[in-house]
């Protein structure tokens, strides 16, 4: 009966980039097996797993599973076919020899079709095979070790050049919204536009799940490189989240351990001001990412309303106008209509957990009061013209540049303490001067922003606000969700908190100094704007 053969193929990430293929190993392995009269039972493979670090033998790999099955006696009498020893292990002679022996001890031959050698289970020529394994494995290990050191040295050289301010250095993994043309990095116009759209949508209150849907519905091509695609899978939540949190969009180069070594290595695709707004939106939504489609965006005040007594969040209770059946003890079935209501109360009090604030307020009254009574005041208070926006962007960018160079300076000082070179000292001196200059620029930007803030400004969003007021009650789910999401995010920026008091009233506090008190019917009782210490000083 012909011996059964199992073909094992593997390549690392580095080999993949050079065009190595599993198909080539599997084809040559099958040809070798046929020449030996073996019947190929199956092929197994590990993609992008390094044998130098032993990743191809860790749990989850095909080789790990094969070893487990072999120890349980499932492959006794078969032969494992590989290209050469280093496909199994590049961890040195001892590790490779132990692996071959362990497979042989399970009654399995190991064949390498590169040199046509077969390491047979129970062979009498064990000493010859031992020497051959040791020699080949050590050669593979030494080769990998040299490549690893060369790669590490190459990366250190690249990072040093980037830290020194050199631009347009060829990098293996360039951001997907950046092209390389004539030896220089340039923004891809279309992808940069899509990237800014993603940021704008998120800042406007559109959740990541909805952004994914918008991009996929209009069939916006995904940015997955062709060699990594497995069909047209479109956009994913995780990728949009990475785009919203990668500082590369600012043009910065950050190492894997989080150190910023350049603030302007790549072309900047997102302004610092827009980045800061997106991070603020992410922080506001943290811990509240679960999506309930049935109650999507019904609570326009989500994350704003709190209890006066315990400081905890408010619970939004909602029941719909439905008919329910009730069966009496006698067996009679009675239909009754359940009332529709939307209420807000302290969540801890509702759960009887450390609070006894018994106030239960009508949600619709609070929402109406915020939109009809408070919103005009908030818009007037927060109005910002074009020049004010420009000054904010200027300040945000100046702070980003200064902070990035300060981080670089800190890293260089650490290297200097460990015995740095003269060139590092020169870079420290240059960076210190640059940080001082940028600190002055930040102060100038702050003064210019203060001047703009003190000037009268007009607001041209009144029409948009009115449209949103209409759209938040639209019967179209998509329109209503979009509008309520935008309004919710806008209200979070405009209102510090809405407080449910213990006496059945609610207080709207736009900031830490101003407040407006309303009764349960939405009638204003008292309130006024109060200047902050900074505003009074200005």
Beta strands, then each sheet from edge to edge (+ up, - down):
strand 1: 4-11
strand 2: 39-47
strand 3: 79-82
strand 4: 109-112
strand 5: 117-119
strand 6: 178-181
strand 7: 184-187
strand 8: 253-254
strand 9: 260-262
strand 10: 305-307
strand 11: 314-319
strand 12: 322-327
strand 13: 333-338
strand 14: 341-346
strand 15: 360-362
strand 16: 497-500
strand 17: 506-509
strand 18: 515-518
strand 19: 524-528
sheet 1: 2+ 1+ 3+ 4+ 5-
sheet 2: 6+ 7-
sheet 3: 8+ 9-
sheet 4: 10+ 16+ 17- 18+ 19-
sheet 5: 11+ 14- 15+
sheet 6: 12+ 13-
end
